[in-house]
Amino acid sequence: MEKLYVIKIGGNVIDNAEKLHLFLKNFALLKGKKILIHGGGKIATQVADRLGLEVKMHNGRRITDQAMLEVVQMVYGGLVNKNIVSILQAMSCNAVGLTGADLNIIKAVKRPVKDIDYGFVGDIAQVNQEALAYLLDNGYIPILAPLTHDGKGNMLNTNADTIASETTIAMSATYQTHLLYCFEKKGVLKDVNDENSVITSLNEKNYAEYLAQNVIFAGMIPKLDNAFSALKKGVHEVVILEADNLQNIENRHFIGTRITLY
Amino acid sequence: MEKLYVIKIGGNVIDNAEKLHLFLKNFALLKGKKILIHGGGKIATQVADRLGLEVKMHNGRRITDQAMLEVVQMVYGGLVNKNIVSILQAMSCNAVGLTGADLNIIKAVKRPVKDIDYGFVGDIAQVNQEALAYLLDNGYIPILAPLTHDGKGNMLNTNADTIASETTIAMSATYQTHLLYCFEKKGVLKDVNDENSVITSLNEKNYAEYLAQNVIFAGMIPKLDNAFSALKKGVHEVVILEADNLQNIENRHFIGTRITLY
């Protein structure tokens, strides 16, 4: 099967113009088929502030009312996505920016209200791998914003990590898939204060031990749960690495955390 | 040659949710290959106001500084474009929202500064008809926002009427092209206060006469100049009609202004 890289770039890199430019340069140079998923970063919160909207969070997740949906649609779908696409085009990378609504790439279901009403937040129902493959087949590079749609005419806000893993799972039917989470740290760290304490390899058994010891906690847990779930559903490889390190992924001389089942 | 409709929908229809919905319903029902280009409407000005930005105009054209470029990128590329795409998807129309940067669809040149510095405004240099044809060939419906890019990493603000005519001209190499300008009036009117005074057919000779008599003036002039220029460059037909009237375009029982060279 042909190799496909699905790369998620985190919000902290998006927020730093210089880091973003360097990352996109390495992304453009990466050979073969690839898909980029970008997070939102702090710009949506800044724009909401300037518009006088109150940002509501619950357990680190944004509550998306109608006004906030319009902000994330503008910032993720219009500002961040098109900035990335235009920069990549200047690097001879034939990018196409998409939300889940475009070509019906990702259909989602509005999250049911239980204790908390998250508002216009979508849980992914289906990824349209045929449409993505049609673009890839002609050398086009899909750049996905963290937005989906419900198929009833509404856009929905969806976590970029989840879009990355679900998209990679769907593409695994026809490609040997490599899911890379690029962010501002060197990988999953044993000691959050020591950048040199990278856990270079992590399987389910180690993971359970690290969790029990509280070595891995907070925002890393859903990311890793997503990673193991992806491996069980046919994804060939999951790596968590520093954005700058993407340039070394092809020659395998990178530092980062490689996640495996066994 | 196969028929292709290129349809421009004006800002006044974009601003009215009910009218927009009705128009999109008729657009979705239109058989065969089609491309939609949308204007911006008043939302960009409203968002700029709420962000405390001063809107600068010259001869009815927006001056686009860096802050305003971000606003139009957000509003045209993120808010309006994705609203249209998600509504069309709910109508089983497999839409894909694009700016000129996506797939390098429309490359432009930043307008040179003469008397006035229009800022980040792009004059179209090239339309990528191969990429649009690749999407159309798989049944996808391109929805173009009035944004282009300069190929050097910058987005540019570009007039939607011009995007419509230049795109139609480029597509005329491989399709029998029909360029439809849909707006809130019934067509080009002899008397702006009388909706029943539609000029149903307009050739270059009539046009010159109407111009001399001041029957046609203001914003209609660049639109008609564009239309005649398009016909000279291979476009099969140009029609200016009321958005509601799109439903009658296939059976040719529409009221509107049909523009011809002779």
Contacts between the chains, C-beta under 8 A, distances in Angstrom:
chain1	res1	chain2	res2	distance
A	47	B	51	7.9
A	47	B	74	7.7
A	50	B	50	8.0
A	50	B	51	5.4
A	50	B	52	7.5
A	51	B	47	7.9
A	51	B	50	5.3
A	51	B	51	6.7
A	52	B	50	7.5
A	70	B	79	6.0
A	73	B	78	5.0
A	73	B	79	5.4
A	73	B	82	5.5
A	73	B	83	7.8
A	74	B	47	7.6
A	74	B	74	3.6
A	74	B	75	6.4
A	74	B	78	4.1
A	74	B	79	5.0
A	75	B	74	6.4
A	75	B	78	6.9
A	76	B	78	7.1
A	77	B	77	6.8
A	77	B	78	3.7
A	77	B	79	7.7
A	77	B	81	7.5
A	77	B	82	5.1
A	78	B	73	5.0
A	78	B	74	4.1
A	78	B	75	6.9
A	78	B	76	7.1
A	78	B	77	3.7
A	78	B	78	2.5
A	78	B	79	6.7
A	78	B	81	7.5
A	79	B	70	5.9
A	79	B	73	5.4
A	79	B	74	5.0
A	79	B	77	7.7
A	79	B	78	6.7
A	81	B	77	7.5
A	81	B	78	7.5
A	82	B	73	5.5
A	82	B	77	5.0
A	82	B	99	5.5
A	82	B	101	5.9
A	82	B	102	7.9
A	82	B	147	7.0
A	82	B	155	5.6
A	83	B	73	7.8
A	83	B	155	7.3
A	85	B	99	7.5
A	85	B	101	4.6
A	85	B	102	5.7
A	85	B	149	7.9
A	86	B	101	4.3
A	86	B	149	4.5
A	86	B	153	5.4
A	86	B	154	6.2
A	86	B	155	5.2
A	87	B	153	4.7
A	89	B	101	5.5
A	89	B	104	5.5
A	89	B	149	6.1
A	89	B	151	6.3
A	89	B	153	7.5
A	90	B	151	6.1
A	90	B	152	5.2
A	90	B	153	3.9
A	94	B	103	6.3
A	94	B	104	6.2
A	95	B	101	7.7
A	95	B	102	7.1
A	95	B	103	7.9
A	96	B	98	7.3
A	96	B	102	4.6
A	96	B	103	4.9
A	97	B	99	7.4
A	97	B	101	7.4
A	97	B	102	5.3
A	98	B	96	7.3
A	99	B	82	5.5
A	99	B	85	7.5
A	99	B	97	7.4
A	101	B	82	5.9
A	101	B	85	4.6
A	101	B	86	4.3
A	101	B	89	5.5
A	101	B	95	7.7
A	101	B	97	7.5
A	102	B	82	7.9
A	102	B	85	5.7
A	102	B	95	7.1
A	102	B	96	4.6
A	102	B	97	5.3
A	103	B	94	6.3
A	103	B	95	7.9
A	103	B	96	4.9
A	103	B	140	6.0
A	104	B	89	5.5
A	104	B	94	6.2
A	131	B	140	8.0
A	134	B	138	5.7
A	138	B	134	5.6
A	140	B	103	6.0
A	140	B	131	7.9
A	147	B	82	7.0
A	149	B	85	7.8
A	149	B	86	4.5
A	149	B	89	6.1
A	151	B	89	6.3
A	151	B	90	6.1
A	152	B	90	5.2
A	153	B	86	5.4
A	153	B	87	4.7
A	153	B	89	7.5
A	153	B	90	3.9
A	154	B	86	6.2
A	155	B	82	5.6
A	155	B	83	7.3
A	155	B	86	5.2
